[in-house]
Structure formats: structure tokens, C-alpha cells
Amino acid sequence: MHYGLSLGDWVVYTMWGVFAFMILDFAVAFARSFWSGSFDTTFLGYLKDILFYVVPLNLILSMTSIDPTHYTLIVLYFIGGASVIIKYAADIVKRFRVPQTD
């Protein structure tokens, strides 16, 4: 399998990072609710997060062919991807710091 450092590879790695942090946040939230005995369906908000975070990133990526500078939308895509990863990392840290109440 080819793992490279080209721009196209970094685009794929960014989306992998977004999905990895979404899955990690889901697993932490699910495990905490499972062990506390209060199974909650608030994890369905991840469908909304896909609509609000992943679809716009894919839209930005699909519009790069009409970008006259050939880098503005790519930079915007990486900034958006990094901000989503930072958001989920902060959410994961917050889940470990705040004790759950019943």
C-alpha cells in the first residue's frame, strides 16, 4: 500500500483524522453512558455533526477545480479539518474531566 506525502494524500489523512476523532468521541461517550447505566440516545447528534462538519468539507474539496488560485480552497479545507479535529479532541478531554451526574 502506498502512503505518501503529496497534497492528495494529506487531504485523505485529514478526513481520516476527522472520522477517527468522531469515532473516538462516540466510543468514549458510549462507554461512559454504558458503565453509568444511563444509556442515552444523544449520540445520535453525530449524524448532525456529519451534516454540519463533514459534508461542508467535502463540498469545499469538490469545488477546488473551480478555484482560480488552486490553493485557497485547499487551505480552507485543511483549516476546517483541523478545527473539527480540535473540537472533538476538546470534547474528549472535557468528557474525562467532568464527572457524569445521574
Buried (B, 14 or more C-beta within 10 A) or exposed (E): EEEEEEEEEBBEBBBEBBBEBBEBBBEBBEEBBEEEEEEEEEBEEBEEBEEEBBEBBEEBBEEBEEEEEEEEBBEBBBEBBEEBBEBBBEBBEEBEEEEEEE
